[in-house]
């Protein structure tokens, strides 16, 4: 019998953007990273998003995003990744948060 284990990891970052802007950038990021390969399971606009990344139409990675405003222009993002061991699509967890951070940094200029 082929056993598949579920592993969980988490990472946190601070974004220089309000939660509303961070939410919009997050939704755009999902389309950029996994176009057509995500399924939203739960969404509470601006604060929580749970989605699956699909592999040949089947989920093998689940991401939970928690957005917490910590000021008028700052949002803490906690990302939890649940994956079937060995099957996570690129990029790695830190790379996903770095991509979101890079999308939000230009908001400081304007």
Helices and strands as residue ranges (DSSP letters): E 6-15, H 19-33, E 38-44, E 48-55, E 58-71, E 74-84, H 93-105, G 106-108
